[in-house]
Amino acid sequence: MFSSFFPNPKLFFPAAVLWTALIMALWYGIGRDLGPQLSLGGLIGFAYPPATADGASIAVETARNIWLYQYMIATGALFVILVGWLMPHRWFRWSVGVSAVIIFFIWFQVQLDVMINNWFGTFYNMIQQALAKPNAVTQEQFFGQLATFAGIALVYITTAVLLAFVTSHYIFRWRTAMNDYYVASWHRLRHIEGASQRIQEDTQRFATTLEQLGASLIDALMTLIAFVPILWVLSAHVKELPLIGELPQALVFVAVIWAALGTALLAIAGIRLPGLEFRNQRVEAAYRKELVLGEDDANRAQPPTLSALFRDVRANYFRLYFNFLYFNVCRYGYLQASVLVPYIALAPSIVAGGLTLGVMQQIIRAFNRVEGSFQYLVRSWTTIVSLISIYKRLRAFEALMADEPLDVIESEVPTLIAKVDTP
């Protein structure tokens, strides 16, 4: 699943994590201060201004962001070049090169989200000012703020469209790599239950699902890196929490604790789902296989056989539905309660009049971003369940190819089918 597409996965992925940690340490250590000497932003009108210039703080922040983009591109390209040199691989350009492009796009979207969060603060403060005093804000100022948002949104939409296009091709290349890898051993794999479906469908589902989960995880981590400092600063406006009282950096504390509770709750509620989903796919495959065999052989797919196989399908679906019932009670109840959490945390500050409308909007939006990132497992659990099931099915292929014993769950199907497969 991985070695067919990525060069030496056991070495590549740890190296990627270490490289990421290294470039982050270098950035916060010395990289930020090298912008005036190394940035090419001046070529496009974003040079570092003199320290004494008017409005220098905003201009320096903009120039530093432009330098950060250059730094990310340069360090990413260097990693891709090093991997291509040290670990050559057939699919290197897609598995390593395009992965770096996708990660940059995801990170850039997070930066745009930060810009939109800052815009919310400015815009809603202006709204509060306009509502409090007639004509305190001109129409030019109002529409100017809307135009600022439209500009950021246009860049975001363009980035999202490009990311979706590149990701689609990336997923199909990964599927192609797995397809070629398994088809080369088809003579050994063809006898396993549902072999054709595993190659034709599960490879696509695995690549798609894992890419979605991986992209979501990267987005969650980058969102935390970007928004935790913002929420940390905004926590200065919150002097106390209900029932708890004064607490330093209260909003960050609430986000972490609430997300941890939700993750633990849904992990317990959904602990049986991966195995049930796997068994569900197995009985579906057995039923489908009998129907396919009946197309060419009149002795197959007889009504008693199909009825018995479909009873297994129905029994597994009903068992899965029941388990999803209490899982969804926990999941949707938790997510709906999450809507109220920031307002409850802000209640003493709102009642005391310690927040402007703009600051409140910034806090709630930043809180939701941080909380949502910490809730990665909560929001992705059903997708993870599906991925685990697909992984088990493809892992059986690789066990056969390596002459390893199959997982215990694989031995359940022959017994099941034997009851109905006898003429």
FIBA-970412 format. One record per residue (C-alpha): x, y, z. Coordinates in pm, whole numbers, plus 32768, in hexadecimal, padded with zeros to 4 digits. Layout:
N
((X Y Z))
...
//
This chain:
423
((8000 8000 8000))
((8119 80F3 8051))
((8255 805C 7FBF))
((81B3 8049 7E68))
((8196 81C5 7E61))
((828B 8257 7F5E))
((8404 821D 7F65))
((8464 8149 8093))
((8338 81B0 816E))
((83DA 8144 82B7))
((84F0 823F 8278))
((8439 8345 81AA))
((8320 839E 829C))
((83FD 83C7 83D2))
((84ED 8493 82FE))
((83CF 8575 828D))
((8362 85AD 83F6))
((84C6 85F8 8466))
((84F9 86E4 8340))
((83B9 879D 8399))
((8428 87C2 8504))
((857E 883C 8491))
((84FF 8949 83A4))
((8407 89C2 84AB))
((851D 89DC 85AE))
((85FB 8A94 84B7))
((84E4 8B85 845F))
((8496 8BE3 85C5))
((8609 8BE1 861B))
((86B1 8CAD 850A))
((85E2 8C8E 83CD))
((84F0 8DAD 8411))
((860F 8EA1 8443))
((86B2 8E4B 82F7))
((8595 8EDD 822A))
((8630 9037 81EF))
((8768 8F8F 8162))
((86D5 8E6A 80A0))
((856D 8EBD 8044))
((851A 8EF5 7ED6))
((83DC 8FAC 7F34))
((846B 90F4 7EBA))
((8450 9073 7D55))
((82D5 9071 7D72))
((82AE 91A6 7E4C))
((82C3 910A 7FA8))
((841C 916E 801C))
((8466 91A5 818E))
((8433 931B 81DB))
((8526 93EA 82A8))
((84ED 93BF 841D))
((8492 952F 8445))
((8393 953B 832A))
((8226 9592 837A))
((814B 945E 838E))
((8282 9388 839E))
((81E4 9283 8480))
((80DA 9222 837E))
((81D1 9230 825F))
((82CE 915C 831E))
((81C2 9059 836D))
((8160 9046 81FD))
((82CC 902B 818F))
((830A 8F1D 8295))
((81E2 8E53 8213))
((826D 8E6B 80B1))
((83BD 8DF6 8135))
((8314 8CD5 81EB))
((8276 8C62 80A3))
((83CE 8C64 8000))
((8464 8BAA 8126))
((8358 8A9B 8115))
((8383 8A6C 7F9F))
((8501 8A63 7FB3))
((8515 896D 80D6))
((8407 8890 803D))
((84BA 8888 7EEE))
((8603 8833 7F9B))
((8561 870C 804D))
((84CB 868C 7F08))
((8620 86A3 7E5A))
((86D1 85EC 7F76))
((85D0 84D3 7F7C))
((85E1 84AF 7E02))
((875B 8493 7E14))
((8774 83AA 7F42))
((863D 82D3 7F0C))
((85E7 82BF 7D99))
((8491 822C 7D4F))
((83B3 81FF 7C20))
((829C 82D4 7CB2))
((8382 83D0 7D5B))
((8300 8503 7CA4))
((819A 84C2 7D16))
((81CF 8424 7E6A))
((82D2 851F 7EE2))
((82C7 864B 7DF7))
((814D 8670 7DE0))
((8125 861C 7F53))
((81FD 874E 7F9B))
((8124 8823 7EB6))
((7FE4 87A9 7F60))
((8072 87F2 80BA))
((80D5 8952 804D))
((7F76 8992 7FC7))
((7EDA 8919 810C))
((7FC3 89F7 81D7))
((7F78 8B22 80F5))
((7E02 8AEE 812A))
((7E3B 8AF9 82A2))
((7EF2 8C44 8279))
((7DCD 8CCB 81B2))
((7CE7 8C57 82C9))
((7DB7 8D21 83C0))
((7D8E 8E53 82DF))
((7C15 8E1E 82D9))
((7C12 8DFE 8456))
((7CC4 8F4D 8476))
((7BCE 8FE3 837E))
((7AA9 8F71 8456))
((7B31 9037 857B))
((7B59 9177 84B1))
((7A0C 9152 83FB))
((7932 910C 852A))
((79D4 9221 85F3))
((7978 9308 84D4))
((7814 927F 84D8))
((77FB 92C0 864E))
((787C 9421 861B))
((7784 9461 8501))
((765A 93DF 85C6))
((76B7 94A4 86FC))
((76DA 95F4 864B))
((7634 9655 8501))
((7725 96B1 83E7))
((7854 9652 84B8))
((78B7 956C 8397))
((78A2 95D1 8228))
((7823 94F2 8112))
((797F 94FD 8078))
((7A12 9469 81B7))
((78FF 9363 81C9))
((7923 92F0 8060))
((7A9B 9308 807F))
((7A91 91FE 818E))
((79B0 9124 80B6))
((7AA5 914C 7F94))
((7BC2 90E0 807A))
((7B05 8FA3 80D2))
((7AB1 8F64 7F64))
((7C24 8F7A 7F0B))
((7C86 8E7C 8016))
((7B61 8D9B 7FB8))
((7BC2 8DA2 7E48))
((7D23 8D2C 7E9A))
((7C92 8C21 7F82))
((7BA3 8BA0 7E76))
((7CB9 8B94 7D73))
((7D99 8AD4 7E62))
((7C81 89E2 7EBE))
((7C30 899A 7D4F))
((7D9E 895D 7CF8))
((7DCA 8882 7E2C))
((7C99 87AF 7DD2))
((7D16 8782 7C6C))
((7E76 871E 7CD2))
((7DF4 863A 7DE5))
((7D12 857F 7CF2))
((7E3B 8529 7C14))
((7F0E 84D6 7D46))
((7E0E 83DA 7DC3))
((7DF2 832F 7C70))
((7F6E 8311 7C56))
((7F75 826D 7DAC))
((7E62 817F 7D40))
((7F27 8132 7C02))
((805E 80E1 7CCD))
((7F9C 7FF0 7DAD))
((7EE5 7F5B 7C85))
((802B 7F0F 7BCE))
((80C3 7E81 7D0C))
((7FA5 7D8F 7D54))
((7F5D 7D2F 7BE9))
((80C5 7CBC 7BC7))
((8071 7BAD 7CCA))
((7F11 7B65 7C52))
((7F5C 79F3 7C21))
((7F8E 79D8 7D9C))
((7E7D 7AC7 7E07))
((7D5C 7A5C 7D27))
((7CE9 794B 7E18))
((7CAB 7A30 7F42))
((7B41 7A94 7F7C))
((7ADD 7BCD 7EBC))
((7C32 7BED 7E16))
((7BAC 7CA6 7CE5))
((7AEF 7DA0 7DBD))
((7C1E 7DDB 7E9A))
((7CF3 7E3C 7D6F))
((7BEA 7EF4 7CA9))
((7B37 7FAE 7DC2))
((7BF9 7F9C 7F09))
((7D3A 802D 7E76))
((7C7A 8164 7E07))
((7BC2 817F 7F52))
((7D02 8152 8018))
((7DBD 8263 7F5A))
((7C94 8351 7F68))
((7C44 8318 80D8))
((7DAC 8324 8150))
((7DF0 8461 808A))
((7CBC 8504 8123))
((7D1E 849F 8283))
((7E89 8502 824C))
((7E2B 8653 81BB))
((7D37 868D 82D9))
((7E41 8632 83D8))
((7F40 871E 833A))
((7E39 8830 832A))
((7DE2 87F4 849A))
((7F4F 8809 8506))
((7F91 8941 8436))
((7E52 89E0 84B8))
((7EC6 89A0 861B))
((8018 8A3B 85D0))
((7F70 8B6E 8539))
((7E46 8B9F 8622))
((7EC0 8B32 877B))
((7F9F 8C6B 8797))
((7E76 8D3F 8726))
((7D8F 8C9F 8826))
((7EA1 8CBF 892A))
((7EB2 8E38 88F1))
((7D37 8E5D 88E1))
((7D17 8DA4 8A2C))
((7D91 8EE5 8AD0))
((7C2F 8F6D 8A9B))
((7B97 8E4F 8B65))
((7BCC 8E8A 8CD6))
((7B0B 8D60 8D61))
((7A44 8C2A 8D09))
((78ED 8BC4 8D8F))
((7906 8AE7 8EC8))
((7A83 8AE1 8EB0))
((7AD5 8C50 8EDC))
((7C1D 8CF0 8E72))
((7D01 8C13 8DA2))
((7E33 8C77 8CD2))
((7E00 8C42 8B5B))
((7CA2 8BC5 8BA4))
((7C31 8B9B 8A3B))
((7D53 8AB8 89DD))
((7D0F 89EA 8B17))
((7B9D 89C3 8AC2))
((7BE5 8962 8957))
((7CDF 8855 89B8))
((7C0D 87BC 8AD0))
((7ACA 87BB 8A09))
((7B71 871D 88D8))
((7C1B 8614 89B0))
((7ACD 85B7 8A4F))
((7A28 8597 88FB))
((7B43 84C4 886D))
((7B36 83D5 8993))
((79BA 83C0 8984))
((79AB 8369 8812))
((7AD4 827C 8820))
((7A1A 81B0 8928))
((78CC 81C5 8872))
((7962 815E 8724))
((7A5B 8056 8790))
((7996 7F37 86EB))
((7953 7FE6 85A0))
((7A93 7F8B 84DD))
((7A5F 7E14 8508))
((78ED 7E2D 84B6))
((7933 7EF9 837D))
((7A37 7DFA 830E))
((7945 7CD8 8338))
((783D 7D9E 8280))
((791F 7DC3 8153))
((796F 7C51 815E))
((7806 7BD8 814F))
((77B6 7CDA 8041))
((78DA 7C53 7F75))
((7864 7AEC 7FA3))
((7704 7B47 7F2E))
((7786 7C0A 7E02))
((7873 7AF1 7DA0))
((7758 79F0 7D9C))
((7688 7AD4 7CBD))
((77AD 7B02 7BCC))
((77EB 798C 7BBD))
((7679 7957 7B75))
((7695 7A29 7A3A))
((7766 7919 7992))
((7701 77DF 7A50))
((7594 777D 7A6E))
((75E4 76A2 7B9A))
((765E 77CD 7C64))
((7596 78E5 7D05))
((7471 7803 7D57))
((735D 78A1 7E2B))
((73AF 77DF 7F6B))
((751D 7840 7F51))
((74D0 79AE 7F0A))
((73D2 79B9 8022))
((74CC 7931 811C))
((75DB 7A20 80A9))
((74EC 7B47 80B5))
((747F 7AE9 8215))
((75EB 7B12 827B))
((75F4 7C64 81CC))
((74B8 7CD2 8280))
((752F 7C54 83D4))
((7678 7D0D 83B4))
((75D3 7E50 8341))
((74DA 7E46 8461))
((75F6 7E09 8556))
((76B6 7F2C 84BF))
((7584 800F 84CA))
((754F 7FC3 863A))
((76B7 8015 8691))
((76AB 8154 85C5))
((756C 81B3 867E))
((7612 81EA 87CE))
((7752 8265 8728))
((7691 8377 8671))
((75D6 83D5 87AF))
((7728 841B 884F))
((77BB 84BC 8718))
((76A4 85AD 86BB))
((7654 85FD 8824))
((77BE 865B 885F))
((77DE 872A 871F))
((769F 87EC 8766))
((770F 8830 88CA))
((7858 88B0 883A))
((779D 89D2 8798))
((7746 8A5B 88F0))
((7898 8A23 8998))
((7945 8B69 892B))
((7812 8C37 8988))
((7804 8B92 8ADE))
((7978 8BD6 8B11))
((7946 8D43 8AAB))
((7809 8D77 8B78))
((78AC 8E37 8C9D))
((7972 8F15 8BAE))
((7842 8F5D 8AD0))
((7760 8FAD 8BF9))
((786D 908E 8C8D))
((788C 9149 8B40))
((79FB 90F1 8B23))
((79F1 909F 89B0))
((79A5 915A 8871))
((78D9 90A9 8765))
((7A0C 9089 8686))
((7AE2 8FF0 8798))
((79CB 8EFF 87F2))
((79B1 8E8C 8686))
((7B2A 8E5F 8673))
((7B2D 8D96 87B6))
((7A0C 8CB3 8751))
((7A9E 8C75 85F7))
((7BFE 8C33 867B))
((7B6E 8B58 8791))
((7AAA 8A8B 8693))
((7BE1 8A5E 85BB))
((7CB5 89EB 86E1))
((7BA2 8911 8771))
((7B57 887B 861B))
((7CC6 8824 85EA))
((7CD8 877B 873C))
((7B9A 86BF 86DA))
((7C41 861F 85AB))
((7BF8 84BE 8626))
((7A93 8518 8686))
((7A3F 85A0 852E))
((7AFE 8496 846E))
((7A9E 8360 8532))
((79A6 82D1 8436))
((7AA2 8306 831D))
((7BB1 8261 83EF))
((7ACA 8138 8426))
((7AA1 8112 82AE))
((7C18 8134 8274))
((7C6C 8029 8377))
((7B7E 7F3A 82C9))
((7C18 7F7E 8173))
((7D76 7F5D 8205))
((7D21 7E05 8292))
((7CA9 7D91 813E))
((7DDE 7E09 8084))
((7EC2 7D92 819B))
((7E4A 7C30 8153))
((7ED8 7C55 7FF3))
((8029 7CBA 8078))
((8028 7BA1 8177))
((7FFA 7AA6 805C))
((810B 7B49 7F8E))
((81FA 7B33 80B6))
((818E 79CE 8111))
((810D 7A49 8261))
((7FDC 79B6 8314))
((7E94 7A6A 82D5))
((7DE8 7B2C 83E7))
((7CF0 7A66 84BA))
((7BC9 7B26 842E))
((7C1B 7AA7 82D0))
((7BD2 7944 833C))
((7A6B 7998 8395))
((79EC 79B1 8230))
((7A3B 7850 81B1))
((796C 77C4 82D1))
((7853 78B5 8281))
((784D 786A 810F))
((7873 76F4 813D))
((7716 76E6 81CE))
((767E 775C 8086))
((7781 7702 7F82))
((7739 758C 7F81))
((766E 7516 7E51))
//
